[in-house]
Amino acid sequence: MELNVSDIQHFSTGDGPGIRTTVFLKGCNLRCPWCHNPETVSPDPQTLSFGASGVIKTYGVMMSTDEIVRDVCGDAEFYRESGGGVTLSGGEPMLQYRGAAELAEKLAKRGVGTLIDTAGCVPTGHFKAVLPYVSDYYFDIKTASEEKYRRVIGGDLYTVRSNLGFLVRGGASVVARVPFIPGLNDSEEECENIARLIASCGCGKASVLPFHRLGSAKYEALGLEYKYKNTAPPDDGSIASAVRIFKKYLDVNVE
């Protein structure tokens, strides 16, 4: 089986525990306007030209699960020594759930664990297919507002909430990740509601991911408008306030 791969990043330390290889899959069904990986949204191949540096890079290639296994297992010794493994990210990796399940099964046979980084807005059947082979998940919770989730993000919060609960009940190890976005979910009321939503699904761990503009060059290279180009990252005080609220319900850290 083949997967639509945007990029493979070796020696990643920010996409799960230990030393990891992150396989970014191409294609996403959401439209988060702050997304820092805009090259993963479309399933089509895209060539980005970064004018300032002169770098030209193409994202999007079909790879068989065997090809990916050969690529990522070259670092298997580092995974074993550090407690790391492979992370499937995106885009939305669960849109390619059959290939993700096949890849995770093949990696498991080689002693390499898989973590899936997902926004969770897919049919629950997709998670049923991968759960036998993947026990670790990063699960985005972007807002506790049904209206905001539909209008701003283009998804369905009911589906997201249902899938988070399904994974927890299925025995998975889940960390809820909250992108902390100025003007969207950084109010005390919104933080309270998000923390309660996560806890109500049985998930006890969360990470706060403060907004940054590190992906802005990709928008320019794609010829797209970056709606958050003039938005300042949150200050330390607002992040600390959010963490205090989350700590009332969850074990939380800041990434």
C-alpha positions in Angstrom: 0.0 0.0 0.0 1.1 3.5 -0.7 1.0 6.7 1.3 1.0 10.3 0.1 4.1 11.7 1.9 4.9 15.4 2.1 8.2 15.0 3.9 10.2 12.8 6.2 12.1 14.5 9.0 14.8 12.5 10.8 16.1 13.2 14.3 13.0 15.1 15.4 12.8 15.8 19.1 9.5 17.8 19.1 7.0 15.2 17.9 7.0 12.8 20.8 9.3 11.2 23.3 12.9 10.4 22.5 14.6 10.7 19.1 12.0 10.3 16.3 11.5 10.3 12.6 8.4 12.3 11.6 6.6 11.2 8.5 4.4 14.1 7.3 1.5 12.9 5.3 -0.1 15.2 2.7 -3.7 16.2 2.7 -5.9 17.7 5.4 -9.7 18.1 5.7 -9.5 21.1 8.0 -8.5 24.7 7.2 -6.9 26.2 10.3 -5.9 29.7 9.3 -2.8 29.6 11.6 -1.5 26.3 10.2 2.3 26.2 10.2 2.5 23.4 7.7 0.4 24.8 4.8 2.3 22.6 2.3 0.6 19.6 3.8 -3.0 20.7 3.3 -3.5 19.9 -0.4 -3.1 16.3 -1.4 -1.5 17.4 -4.7 2.3 17.7 -5.2 3.5 21.2 -4.7 6.9 22.9 -5.4 7.8 25.8 -3.1 10.4 28.4 -4.0 11.9 30.3 -1.1 13.0 33.5 -2.7 15.3 34.8 0.0 17.4 31.6 0.2 16.9 30.3 -3.3 15.8 26.9 -2.0 13.3 25.0 -4.1 11.6 22.0 -2.6 8.8 19.7 -3.8 6.4 18.3 -1.3 4.2 15.2 -2.1 5.4 11.8 -3.3 3.7 8.4 -3.2 5.7 5.9 -1.2 5.0 2.3 -0.4 4.9 1.3 3.3 7.9 -0.9 2.6 9.9 2.1 1.3 9.0 4.2 4.3 10.0 1.3 6.6 13.4 1.1 5.0 13.8 4.8 5.3 12.8 5.2 8.9 14.3 2.0 10.3 17.8 3.2 9.5 17.5 5.1 12.8 16.1 2.1 14.8 19.1 2.1 17.1 18.5 5.7 18.1 14.9 4.9 18.8 15.8 2.1 21.1 18.4 4.0 23.0 16.2 7.1 23.5 12.7 5.6 23.8 11.7 7.2 20.5 10.1 5.9 17.4 8.1 7.1 14.4 5.5 9.9 14.4 2.9 10.1 11.7 1.9 13.8 11.3 0.5 16.0 8.5 -1.7 17.3 7.3 -4.2 14.8 8.8 -2.6 11.3 8.8 -5.9 9.6 9.7 -7.2 10.5 6.2 -4.8 7.7 5.0 -5.7 5.4 7.9 -5.4 2.1 5.9 -1.8 2.9 4.9 -1.1 4.2 8.4 -2.3 1.0 10.0 -0.2 -1.1 7.6 2.9 1.0 8.2 2.5 0.9 12.0 2.0 -2.9 11.9 5.2 -3.4 9.8 7.1 -1.0 12.2 5.8 -2.9 15.2 7.2 -6.2 13.8 10.6 -4.5 13.8 10.3 -3.2 17.3 9.6 0.4 16.4 6.6 2.2 17.9 4.4 4.6 16.1 2.7 7.8 17.5 -0.1 9.4 15.5 -0.5 13.2 15.6 -4.1 13.9 14.6 -6.8 16.5 14.8 -9.4 13.7 15.2 -12.0 15.0 12.7 -12.5 11.7 10.8 -14.9 8.8 11.1 -14.3 6.7 14.2 -13.8 3.7 12.0 -10.5 5.1 10.9 -9.2 5.0 14.5 -10.6 1.5 14.9 -8.4 0.4 12.0 -5.2 1.8 13.5 -5.8 1.2 17.3 -4.5 -2.4 17.2 -1.1 -1.2 16.0 -0.8 2.3 17.5 -1.2 3.0 21.2 0.2 6.6 21.4 -1.6 9.7 20.1 -1.2 13.4 20.1 -4.7 14.7 19.7 -5.5 18.4 18.8 -8.2 20.2 20.6 -8.4 23.6 19.0 -11.6 25.1 20.7 -14.5 24.0 22.8 -16.9 26.0 20.7 -19.0 24.1 18.2 -19.6 27.3 16.2 -15.9 28.3 16.1 -14.9 24.8 15.1 -17.3 24.8 12.2 -16.8 28.4 11.0 -13.1 29.0 11.6 -11.6 25.5 11.3 -14.1 23.8 9.0 -14.7 20.7 11.0 -17.1 19.1 13.5 -16.4 19.3 17.2 -18.8 16.5 18.0 -16.7 14.1 15.9 -13.5 15.3 17.5 -14.9 14.8 21.1 -16.3 11.4 20.2 -12.9 10.2 18.8 -11.0 11.4 21.8 -13.2 9.5 24.1 -13.0 6.4 21.9 -9.2 6.3 22.0 -9.1 6.8 25.8 -11.7 4.1 26.4 -9.7 1.8 24.0 -6.7 2.0 26.3 -4.6 4.4 24.1 -2.1 6.8 25.7 -3.4 10.2 24.6 -2.0 13.7 25.1 -4.5 16.4 24.1 -2.6 19.3 22.4 -4.1 22.8 22.5 -2.7 25.3 20.0 -2.9 28.5 21.9 -4.1 31.0 19.3 -4.6 34.7 20.1 -8.2 35.8 19.4 -9.5 32.3 19.1 -9.0 30.3 22.3 -6.8 32.4 24.6 -9.6 33.8 26.9 -9.9 32.4 30.4 -13.4 31.2 29.6 -12.3 29.4 26.5 -9.4 27.8 28.3 -11.7 26.6 31.1 -14.1 25.1 28.5 -11.3 23.4 26.6 -9.9 21.9 29.8 -13.3 20.6 30.9 -13.9 19.1 27.5 -10.6 17.2 27.5 -11.2 16.0 31.1 -14.8 14.9 30.3 -13.4 12.6 27.6 -11.3 10.8 30.2 -8.0 12.3 28.9 -5.7 13.4 31.8 -2.8 14.9 29.9 -2.5 18.1 27.8 0.1 20.3 26.2 -0.3 23.9 25.4 1.3 24.9 22.1 1.8 28.7 21.9 1.1 30.3 18.5 4.2 31.2 16.4 4.8 32.5 12.9 7.6 30.1 11.8 5.5 28.9 8.8 5.0 32.3 7.3 7.7 31.8 4.6 5.8 28.7 3.4 2.7 30.8 2.7 4.7 33.3 0.7 6.3 30.4 -1.3 2.9 29.0 -2.0 1.5 32.3 -3.1 -1.0 32.2 -0.2 -2.2 34.9 2.2 -1.2 34.2 5.8 -4.0 35.6 7.8 -1.9 35.6 11.0 1.1 37.4 9.6 0.5 40.4 11.8 -0.5 38.4 14.9 2.0 38.5 17.7 2.8 35.4 19.7 1.2 35.2 23.1 3.1 36.7 26.0 4.4 34.7 28.9 1.7 36.1 31.2 -1.2 34.9 29.1 0.4 31.4 28.6 1.0 31.1 32.4 -2.7 32.1 33.0 -3.9 29.4 30.6 -1.6 26.8 32.3 -3.1 27.7 35.7 -6.6 27.0 34.4 -5.6 23.7 32.7 -3.9 22.5 35.9 -7.2 22.6 37.7 -8.3 19.6 35.5 -5.3 18.1 33.8 -1.6 17.3 33.9 -0.3 20.0 31.6 2.9 21.3 30.1 4.0 23.9 27.5 5.7 22.9 24.3 
